[in-house]
Each structure stands twice: as C-alpha cells, then as structure tokens.
C-alpha cells in the first residue's frame, strides 16, 4: 500500500510527514538543521524565551530555519499555570504570525506530567481567541475527549515522561484514545528509539512528536533518519493491517506434498 | 528615563519601541513585545513612545521541544 493520499490533516492544513521534531538540545545549529532535514519533518517545535538584550552576539534560531519549508509550532514548555501558558501563546502568535500552538502546562518538575486542570483552562481561553491548539496531555481518554469537545485541533498524549525514552508505556490507553476522539492523535514525549515511534504509528496514531530521542542520541542525524523510517514503517504497517496475535503456530508452507 | 526590559532596569533616551529595538540590534520582525503586560502589535512599534516606568518583555523563538 503506497503512502500516497495519506496526508496528515490538522485544522485543515495538510502535511506529508507524520513526524514532528523539536529544535532543542542540539550541539549546534548545523547539527539541528541536518537532523531536521533528514527527519523529513514539516512541523517543528520552538520555545519562546526572552531575548538577551546585553549580549546580541548569539545567532538566532530563525536565521537557520527555512520558514517556507517548515511550519513552526511554538510550545509553552516551562509553563506551570494557565496564565503563563496563555501569555506565552499570545507572544508566540505575535512573533510568528501563526495561530498554531503546542499547549503544554506542566504539573511538576520531576515528572513534567501535564497539569490537566490548568491545561483545560488555558485551552478554553486560547480557542476563544482563535488559536489552533495542540495540547500535550496525559494518556487519559476522558481528558482527550474534553479537549476535543472544546475545539482543540489535535490531542497529544504522552507515551512516557518527557525525555525519559521509556517508549509507549500504556498502548491500551492510546488505543482507547484513538477510539474516543476524531481529531488527530499525536504521541508527544517518551519516545526513546525507532521501535517506540513505530509502535505508536502501528497503534494507529496520526503522528509522533519528539525532541530528545533525536537530539540527545549519540548521532542525532542518523537517529533522525531512523525516526523518519520508523514513523513511515509504522504507518504503513498500520494501514496494511497486521495479522492477529495467536498463541499457537500456523504453518506458512503447504502441508500437501510432504515427503513423509 | 528608566524602564524595565526583560526584568532588567535600564536607562534610555526617549525612543519609540521600534527605535529602541533597533538600538539593541534586534530585528523587530523576529520578536514579540509585551508592553506593561499587554501584547504590542508590530504595527504599533513605530508609533509607541516609551515612557518612564514602562515594563517591556522582548521575546523570540529559541530551540525547544518538550522542555525549552
């Protein structure tokens, strides 16, 4: 089954790639640009931070990113309250002139798990202000349904804690989320290696977002390629339809004509 | 005249926001500005004169994924 006519559609916008990547933690801009290119990603996340007004010698991220080629997805990483996240989104829209935001409201520093109460609060305000909200959330089908009902353009349940590399810890919850919501389901956080991304896609997820798994790999550019292939392989396997799991063997060679 | 920029107290001559950004070596197209907690639309940079006691936040995009 070819991957043609298999576009990811978020809020009416079409994307060929189902892998989204972050721009943090790279050794330098050159490595980041190479990794993003090789990953095939079309949506890349960025953070919003204060400009260093006393030292202007540092290069700016946007000097290295071709904005005609990539859709920037500003995130609210590091926000712990709805108010901070809303403020960050408003600034991001003004800086980037796009309504797309990855809404992230964190609960605590140790787990970086989402604070869903604040997340719902922020999502409501932002949607009313015309933002296209992609919320990072727990792998909780009830919260995901609430986010969809209030008008989020996608839901982004975690596979495991951010940066943990533990993979998809609860594939059954992801499966229930996939059955529960109609908006795209994008696994965000927790991917450690290529098979984790493939598993998310084989479950039927619409996309995977990652940063650390690529940027902190020993060879980020090679891992970016691995992730590109894994997301495509997983998607293809999902569409191909896997065989059911069975406890016992089923011969794959014909039984007729055996010599003994 | 004293204002606060990104949490730092700074002393400047009376300037518009546009002039101030340029004086800092900042490309106004690449940033977002909050003036006294409200977003300042880019179209108003040239017409907004900074006043004593103003608080500015000037932000831009940096590398970040899950956690900036």
Interface residues (C-beta under 8 A of the other chain):
Chain A: X21 X22 X23 X24 X25 X26 X32 X45 X46 X47 X48 X49 X50 X51 X53 X54 X56 X60 X61 X62 X72 X74 X75 X77 X78 X87 X90 X91 X92 X93 X94 X95 X96 X104 X112 X136 X162 X163 X188 X189 X209 X210 X211 X212 X215
Chain B: X5 X6 X7 X8 X10 X24 X25 X26 X27 X30 X31 X32 X33 X34 X39 X40 X41 X42 X57 X58 X59 X60 X61 X62 X63 X64 X65 X66 X67 X68
